Amino acid sequence: ADVVINLPKLKTHRLAGMTGALKNLVGITVMKNSIPHYTIGTPENNGDDYKEKSSKSQFEISVLSIMRKIWKKKNPVINSFFIPLKKIYASVADRKDKQSIRGGIWYGNDTVWRAVLDLNRILLYADKNGVMQTTQQREYLTILDAVYAGENHGPLKPDKKVCNTILVGSNPVAVDTVACAIMGYDYKKVPTVREGYRVKKYPLINTEAENIVLISDSKEFHEKKLADISWDTSFQFVPQFGWKGHIELSETER
């Protein structure tokens, strides 16, 4: 393609904190399960699947390890037997009222942002033959829909958040930086956005966050910079429970 138009929906995300222009690029893959979303284990053994080591986490890691080996064989008879069990387990483990950190759904996820930024670099720098080039290969535009956004248990079971806002920009890192600000989040606490500024090879942005200026039909945001957006002027999104208290603007910024 010569031009790519990215159409994300603004919402919280249990693996990445929030999802906007950058995280939406997972959608360019044929099978998103081929992308690493978390690393098995706990921080003690360089994993981010669970927050801390416990008898429960060790048991679940062991059981799921066995299940993955079974599913990998792709035996249709055996796998069809386990599919209903997998759905039942997911329905219980992922209930809105069950705040259990598993599968990398917390602020310590150190895996998914790497995959997300790689996909963005591929989209921008890979030519039509799939070869990475030193210059951007196509035009890019993000139109981020925050008319009805999502907070709390995002991305699959969020609560509706009415913002009546649309963000438009030609750089995904800049768009997500502003998205974090209007959500009431500190972009430096969102790994996907923070690390987007640090990419050296195939860079995703060529300026600092402090230089971003908003152009808006709202006087509240027009010609404002990030420092001008406070918790009080934001939409104050409720984070997913694994990120609550670790992603919001600090008290001094409120």
N, C-alpha and C positions, 0 to 999 in steps of 0.2 A: 504493500500500500504506500501511496505517496503522502497520504494524510490519515491520521488516526484521531478519532473523536472519542474521548473517554467519558462515560456517563455513569459515575458512581452515585450511590445514595449515602448520605452522611448518617453514620450511626456508630455506636460503640461496638467494640469487637473483643471477644473474650481472649483471643490469642495475641492481638496486636494493640489493644487499648482503644484504638479508634480505626475506622476504615473510611478512606476517601479516595483520592486519585491514585496514590501509590498502591495500596492494598488491593484495589479493584483490578489490578493487572493480573492477578491470579486467574482471572477469567479468560486470559488469552491461551491458556493451556488446554489441551484436549482432556486430560485427566488430572484434576487438581490433586488427587491423592498421590501422584508421583512427585509432588513437591514436599520437601521436609517442612513440617509445621511445628515440630518440637523434637527434643532429643530425649530418648528414654533414660530414666534415672532421676536423680536429685542433684542439686548443686555440689554435693559432697563427691560425686563421681562424674562431674562435668555434664550432668543432665539437667533438663528443665521440665521434665514430664510432671514431677511433683515438687512442691515447695520444700518439703523436708522428708527425711527418711523415717519411716515408721513401719510397724508390722503390716498395716493395711496397704501402704504403698508398695512394699516389697512383695506382698502376696499378689496384688493386682498386676505388677510388672511381670511376675513369673507366669501367671495365668495367661496374660495377653501375649507374652513371648511364645508360649506354646500354640496359642490360637493363630498367631501370625504365620508360624511354620506350617500349620495345617492349611490355612487359606492360600499360602504361596504355592502349594501343589496344584491348586485349581481343579480339584476333583469335584465335579458338579454334584455328585450324590452327597458327599460329605459336607460340602459347603452349603448346600441347600438345607441341610439339617440344622446348621449353626446360624443361618441368617435370622430366623425368628428369635433365637436366643440373644443374638446381638442387638436386635431391635428392642427387645424387652429390657435388656441391660441399659441401653442408651436412654430409653424412656424414663427409667428410674434414676439413673445417674445424672441426667441432664434436666431434671425438674427445676422449675423456677425457684422453688422453695428450698432446694438442696444446694447449699453453698460449699461444695466439695472441690478443692483444687486438684485437678488431674488433667492429663492430656495437654499440659502447657498453658492452661487458661489462667495465667497470673502475670504480674508485672515483671517477673524474673525470666520470662520467655526470651531466650537469647538466640533463637533459631529462625523463627518465621520472618523476621525483618531482613535477614540475609537473602532468603529466597525472593522476597518481594522486590528488593533493590536490584537483584540480578535480573529479574524479569523486566524491570523498567529500563535497565541498561541495554538489554537485548532489543527491546522494542525500539529504542531510540537510535542505537548504533549498528545493529545488524543490517547488512544490505539485503537485497532481494534473493541472494544466494545463501544467506545465513552466515555470511562472513562479517565479523566485527570490524568496523572501520573507526578511524580516529575522529571523524566528524559526524554530527547528527544526520541521519539518513532520511528523515521524513518530518513533515509538519505535525504538530501535536496540539490538541486543545482539550481541556477538561471542562465539562459543564457539570458541576456538582449539585445534585438535587437535595436541598434541605428545606423544601416546602413542608413536607412531612418527613421528619428525621426519626431516628430511633435511639433511645437511651436504655440504660440498665442492662438487660440480658441480651445484648447484641452478639452476633449479627442475626441469629435465627429466630429469637423470641424477644425482640425488643419491645419496650413500651413506646407508644407513639409520642413524638415530641414535635409540636407545631412551631416551626420557625419562620415559615413564609420567606425563605431566603434561597437564592441561587448564587453560587460562586463560580466564576468563569476565569480561567487563566491558561496561559500557554506553558506553564512549568508545574509539574506535579508536586515537587517539594514545596514550592511557594504556596500553591493552593492548599496543601495539607497543613502548612504552618498557620495559615489564616484560619483554616477550619478548626484547628486545635484551639486557637485563641477565642473564637466565637462560641466554642463548646465550654469554655472556662478551663481548658487544659493547658499545661505547660508543654510546648513542643519538645523541650529538652528532656522531658520524662517519657516521651513516646519514641521508642527505639527506631521505628521505621522512618520517622521524620528527622530525628536528631542525626542518625547515621547517614541520612541522605545528603547532608551538608559535608560529610567527611569523605565521601567517595572521591578518590584521586584518579583512578583509571576509569575512563568512560564516565566523567563527572555528570551529575544530574542537575546541578545548579551552579551558577558562576557568581553568586553574590551571597551576602550574609542576610540572615533573617531580619536584622535590624534595619535593612535598607528597603524592605518591602513597603510599598505605599498602596493603600486601598483606594479604589475609585468606586464610589457607590451612589445610588440614588437616595440613600438614607443619610441624613445629616449626621447621625450618630456615628457613622463609620467613614464618611467621605474624607479623603485625604488624611486618613489616620494611619499611624504605624502600630506595630505590635504593642509597644509600650503604652499606647493610648487605650488599649482594650483591657479592662479589668474584669474581675469576677462579677462585679455589679452590672457591667454593661454586656456581659456574655449571656448566653442562653442557659448556663449552669446545668449542663448535662450530668445526670447521675451515671457514674461509671459502672461497668460490670464488676461484680463483687471481688474478683481477683485483682482488680486494679484500684479499687476504692481506697482513697487516702494516699495514693502513690502517683497520681497522674494530674491531679487538679493544680491550679495555680496556688502558690504558697500563700500563707496568711498575709505576708507583707504586700503581696500583689492583689489582695482583695480589698 
